[in-house]
Amino acid sequence: MSIPVLDASVLSGGTLEQRAEFGMKLLESLATFGFAKLVNHPVPVPLVKETFDQIKKFFKLPYDVKIPLRNDPKKGQQRGWSVPGEEKTWWLESNTGEIAEPQFSDNKESFDCGHPNDKQFPNVWPSEADLPGYQDTMDRFFFSCGDLTLVLLEVIARALNLCPTIFTSRCTNEASTIRINHFPPMERIKLDQGKISRIWPHKDFGIISLVFPDSTPGLEYEDRRNPGTFIPMPYGSEDEVVILVSETMERWTNGVIRAGLHQVSRPRDLEEKVVPERWSLVYFNKADRHVNVGSFKEFVTPDKPPLYKNLTALEYQSLRNAAHYPH
């Protein structure tokens, strides 16, 4: 059950027919797997490299520089630094009520930022003296990824034979965010005991996500033919990006395009006693905060009533955030 790798060069230089063919392949992959992979996409590889360089520098900053940037879990959007273990993705999909909360949470720390002009949830940044160029790099990466997601949403809409702006009219990327993750080295035995995970199985909350993993394996996706079984996402080259369906898209399409369940674990073929350090870079494309994320009428029929109730995107985001910051 291998995720297709699609050539996205047609998005900038292809004919209408080529874009339509690309759109059908993208839709088929997203509907079947919840995921797709792109190569030759318009987010510049040098910018991705620069962003990875900056996030590695951020996580190496001294504690006393990072702690004033700490995220406040009580707010409806993450901003700034989440300390190691603070986010608890176990509560999103793994909490069936049958077992007690695991001893630990996620083996990661993260940093979140959003649109540079966001007044409702403003970004927090290290000073230019502490980390030169960090904010500028993140801002450029934000806009480059945002442009790609809007093109993809229009392509998906056309493949569904819907108005091309049905998704983009509800998304200006004003609420979209960047998430950077750092997975510190950890003893293999601690992960294998099952009380802690790099990231527990979960689905993202927005419309679609762009995931730029590093070369260290760990990202895995659910095999829908065998629910609960996960397959490692292969790493092909530095110009790949993984697209995954998130919960808002599933809600809007009334379950036609389902969100992709995924996790991060240790490399499957690891023989060493210590799991290596890992980073990842994610762009969460999200609906504007006032927008309804209930089922679209275009996907509701007498035989398939709406599966998802009406909520604003901010209300839904706040509910999901509360789930994995339970305390």
C-alpha positions as MATLAB code, in Angstrom:
seq = 'MSIPVLDASVLSGGTLEQRAEFGMKLLESLATFGFAKLVNHPVPVPLVKETFDQIKKFFKLPYDVKIPLRNDPKKGQQRGWSVPGEEKTWWLESNTGEIAEPQFSDNKESFDCGHPNDKQFPNVWPSEADLPGYQDTMDRFFFSCGDLTLVLLEVIARALNLCPTIFTSRCTNEASTIRINHFPPMERIKLDQGKISRIWPHKDFGIISLVFPDSTPGLEYEDRRNPGTFIPMPYGSEDEVVILVSETMERWTNGVIRAGLHQVSRPRDLEEKVVPERWSLVYFNKADRHVNVGSFKEFVTPDKPPLYKNLTALEYQSLRNAAHYPH';
ca = [
       0.000    0.000    0.000;
       2.484    2.578   -1.238;
       1.711    6.291   -1.280;
       1.877    7.661   -4.862;
       4.590   10.198   -5.701;
       3.162   12.904   -7.976;
       5.068   15.381  -10.130;
       3.782   18.829   -9.166;
       5.653   20.733  -11.872;
       2.384   20.959  -13.822;
       1.049   23.332  -11.150;
       3.276   26.100  -12.457;
       3.953   25.139  -16.062;
       1.391   22.589  -17.173;
      -1.601   22.797  -19.491;
      -5.189   22.717  -18.255;
      -5.373   19.056  -19.258;
      -2.196   18.208  -17.353;
      -3.422   20.043  -14.255;
      -6.729   18.188  -14.472;
      -4.922   14.846  -14.735;
      -2.742   15.785  -11.774;
      -5.845   16.766   -9.813;
      -7.535   13.430  -10.424;
      -4.423   11.531   -9.309;
      -4.094   13.724   -6.233;
      -7.750   13.268   -5.314;
      -7.525    9.502   -5.796;
      -4.479    9.271   -3.545;
      -5.979   11.483   -0.830;
      -9.328    9.660   -0.904;
      -7.687    6.227   -0.885;
      -4.812    6.715    1.537;
      -5.397   10.074    3.210;
      -1.926   11.009    1.915;
       0.055   11.846   -1.212;
       3.648   12.835   -1.937;
       4.782   15.602   -4.263;
       8.067   16.203   -6.016;
       8.974   19.269   -8.089;
       6.625   21.345   -5.936;
       6.925   25.152   -5.860;
       8.236   25.495   -2.285;
      11.942   26.139   -3.010;
      14.256   23.410   -1.749;
      16.838   26.008   -0.586;
      14.117   27.629    1.557;
      13.224   24.265    3.092;
      16.925   23.662    3.859;
      17.250   27.137    5.352;
      14.201   26.546    7.534;
      15.562   23.219    8.777;
      18.863   24.919    9.594;
      17.047   27.573   11.597;
      14.860   25.155   13.558;
      17.910   23.142   14.586;
      19.462   26.364   15.845;
      16.268   27.253   17.711;
      16.122   23.998   19.648;
      19.766   24.381   20.623;
      19.109   27.766   22.243;
      19.640   27.915   26.011;
      16.663   27.159   28.226;
      16.569   30.681   29.631;
      16.171   32.046   26.083;
      13.366   29.644   25.150;
      11.327   29.717   28.361;
       9.961   33.285   27.842;
       8.611   31.999   24.505;
       6.668   29.163   26.140;
       3.275   28.311   24.633;
       0.183   28.873   26.774;
      -1.930   25.680   26.374;
      -5.063   27.491   27.587;
      -5.250   29.562   24.411;
      -7.074   28.422   21.273;
      -3.939   28.389   19.116;
      -0.430   27.230   19.912;
       2.194   29.929   19.788;
       5.830   29.647   20.727;
       7.716   26.824   22.414;
       6.012   23.742   23.811;
       8.395   22.138   26.285;
       9.329   18.460   25.928;
       6.408   16.203   26.799;
       3.850   19.009   27.180;
       1.698   18.004   24.215;
      -0.087   14.691   24.763;
      -1.331   13.309   21.447;
      -2.243   10.008   23.188;
      -5.520   11.678   24.179;
      -6.573   12.330   20.569;
      -7.056    8.790   19.223;
      -5.543    6.294   21.675;
      -7.681    7.132   24.704;
     -10.441    4.492   24.577;
     -11.028    4.548   28.318;
      -9.792    0.973   28.635;
      -6.265    1.769   29.840;
      -4.770    4.332   32.121;
      -2.919    7.340   30.802;
       0.620    6.356   29.753;
       3.408    7.245   32.131;
       4.801    9.857   29.773;
       3.571   11.799   26.789;
       5.235   12.717   23.492;
       9.009   12.473   23.110;
       9.259   15.861   21.460;
       9.407   19.607   21.865;
       7.912   21.970   19.311;
       7.539   25.571   18.191;
       4.443   27.057   16.531;
       3.950   30.296   14.629;
       1.240   31.662   12.346;
       0.537   34.470    9.925;
       2.912   37.401   10.511;
      -0.033   39.817   10.788;
      -2.141   37.726   13.162;
      -3.448   40.122   15.818;
      -5.702   37.651   17.637;
      -2.940   35.143   18.318;
       0.322   37.030   17.745;
       3.556   35.188   17.194;
       6.373   35.153   19.717;
       9.955   35.142   18.529;
      13.467   34.904   19.915;
      15.333   38.161   19.574;
      17.344   38.829   16.445;
      20.447   38.834   18.633;
      19.672   35.341   19.971;
      18.786   33.825   16.591;
      19.519   36.024   13.563;
      17.126   35.669   10.631;
      14.800   33.166   12.333;
      11.604   35.216   12.048;
      12.343   36.233    8.460;
      12.932   32.620    7.419;
       9.726   31.433    9.080;
       7.695   34.209    7.464;
       8.994   33.374    3.985;
       8.391   29.673    4.536;
       4.848   30.433    5.781;
       3.879   32.327    2.642;
       5.507   29.852    0.250;
       3.685   26.896    1.809;
       0.456   28.886    2.006;
       0.565   29.619   -1.706;
       1.020   25.912   -2.468;
      -1.878   24.839   -0.260;
      -4.274   27.257   -1.953;
      -3.312   25.924   -5.380;
      -3.818   22.365   -4.147;
      -7.242   23.170   -2.673;
      -8.382   24.594   -6.000;
      -7.050   21.537   -7.842;
      -8.899   19.224   -5.438;
     -12.131   21.215   -5.850;
     -11.944   20.939   -9.639;
     -11.288   17.200   -9.395;
     -14.460   16.911   -7.294;
     -16.402   18.855   -9.979;
     -17.103   21.615   -7.487;
     -16.707   25.377   -7.701;
     -12.924   25.930   -7.813;
     -13.109   28.350   -4.880;
     -15.302   26.243   -2.584;
     -12.324   25.637   -0.271;
     -10.149   28.696   -0.924;
     -13.041   31.103   -0.324;
     -13.028   29.780    3.238;
      -9.268   29.847    3.657;
      -6.985   32.861    3.367;
      -4.347   31.119    5.524;
      -4.904   33.764    8.190;
      -5.307   30.930   10.729;
      -2.753   28.534    9.228;
       0.361   27.679   11.201;
       3.885   26.306   11.027;
       4.879   23.591   13.479;
       8.489   22.547   13.950;
       9.262   19.411   15.966;
      12.427   18.219   17.641;
      12.657   14.614   18.825;
      15.616   14.318   21.200;
      17.661   11.117   21.293;
      16.087    8.517   23.564;
      16.895    5.073   24.828;
      15.235    2.552   22.545;
      13.923    0.493   25.466;
      11.848    3.435   26.737;
       9.981    3.745   23.424;
       9.611   -0.023   23.082;
       7.928   -0.279   26.495;
       4.909    1.515   25.024;
       4.499    4.131   27.734;
       5.886    6.925   25.618;
       5.865    7.626   21.892;
       7.489   10.169   19.642;
       3.972   11.121   18.497;
       0.954    8.909   19.183;
      -1.527    8.098   16.368;
      -3.507   11.223   15.506;
      -5.116   13.259   12.752;
      -4.390   16.911   12.059;
      -7.159   19.436   12.665;
      -6.997   21.700    9.613;
      -7.823   21.225    5.923;
      -4.589   19.736    4.588;
      -1.054   19.599    5.975;
       2.333   19.738    4.298;
       4.960   17.632    6.056;
       8.664   18.080    5.343;
      10.410   15.249    7.234;
      14.138   14.916    7.640;
      15.986   11.817    6.501;
      15.647   10.015    9.856;
      12.761    7.528    9.518;
       9.779    7.626   11.838;
       6.704    9.068   10.096;
       4.131    6.298    9.575;
       0.630    6.188    8.085;
      -2.271    3.858    8.809;
      -2.885    0.985    6.419;
      -6.610    1.417    5.842;
      -6.921   -2.198    4.729;
      -5.721   -3.184    8.212;
      -6.918   -0.509   10.661;
      -4.521    0.044   13.516;
      -1.539   -1.104   11.450;
       1.001    1.506   10.401;
       3.371    1.623    7.430;
       6.616    3.646    7.421;
       6.490    6.629    5.076;
       9.521    6.196    2.785;
      11.931    9.083    2.451;
      12.933    9.543   -1.172;
      14.706   12.869   -1.492;
      14.940   16.338    0.010;
      12.543   17.817   -2.569;
       9.595   15.651   -1.464;
       6.669   16.910    0.577;
       3.961   14.736    2.115;
       0.383   16.004    1.836;
      -2.115   14.658    4.304;
      -5.856   15.124    4.648;
      -6.867   16.783    7.902;
     -10.105   16.756    9.874;
     -11.672   19.915    8.440;
     -11.530   18.458    4.921;
     -13.186   15.284    6.205;
     -15.907   17.341    7.881;
     -16.527   19.535    4.839;
     -16.772   16.540    2.483;
     -19.011   14.663    4.932;
     -16.527   11.827    5.194;
     -15.871   11.432    1.457;
     -12.198   12.398    1.891;
     -11.147   11.053    5.267;
      -8.377   12.478    7.420;
      -5.142   10.498    7.424;
      -4.211    8.807   10.696;
      -0.466    8.950   11.296;
       2.170    8.666   13.984;
       5.897    9.063   14.561;
       7.790    6.102   15.991;
      11.391    4.934   16.102;
      12.982    3.604   12.893;
      11.740    0.033   12.363;
      15.170   -1.439   11.559;
      17.020    0.317   14.382;
      19.623   -1.913   16.055;
      21.320    0.686   18.255;
      20.289    1.198   21.882;
      19.638    4.913   21.360;
      16.984    6.226   18.955;
      18.554    9.033   16.911;
      17.582   12.677   17.041;
      14.961   13.772   14.522;
      13.342   16.987   13.259;
      10.245   17.668   11.190;
       8.649   20.717    9.634;
       4.861   20.968    9.118;
       2.536   23.535    7.577;
      -1.053   23.265    8.847;
      -3.421   24.782    6.276;
      -6.528   25.830    8.255;
      -9.916   27.366    7.576;
     -10.400   30.995    8.570;
     -11.541   31.163   12.178;
     -15.095   32.401   11.578;
     -15.808   29.764    8.905;
     -18.263   26.916    9.491;
     -16.596   23.492    9.499;
     -19.788   21.470    9.333;
     -20.646   19.250    6.368;
     -21.053   21.008    3.004;
     -24.494   20.680    1.424;
     -22.803   19.419   -1.746;
     -21.949   16.201    0.119;
     -25.244   15.724    1.948;
     -27.948   13.492    0.468;
     -31.110   11.821    1.783;
     -29.079    8.634    2.081;
     -26.136   10.359    3.723;
     -27.196   13.038    6.203;
     -24.602   15.418    7.639;
     -22.109   13.585    9.822;
     -20.587   16.701   11.375;
     -22.317   19.501   13.229;
     -21.805   23.171   12.587;
     -18.938   24.802   14.461;
     -16.627   27.644   13.586;
     -13.084   26.662   12.731;
     -11.819   28.373   15.890;
     -14.349   26.540   18.058;
     -13.283   23.238   16.559;
      -9.581   24.019   16.847;
     -10.053   24.986   20.495;
     -11.891   21.733   21.253;
      -9.175   19.633   19.643;
      -6.395   21.593   21.332;
      -8.035   21.026   24.697;
      -8.042   17.291   24.034;
      -4.277   16.961   23.799;
      -3.498   19.489   26.510;
      -5.771   17.729   29.023;
      -4.338   19.136   32.247;
];
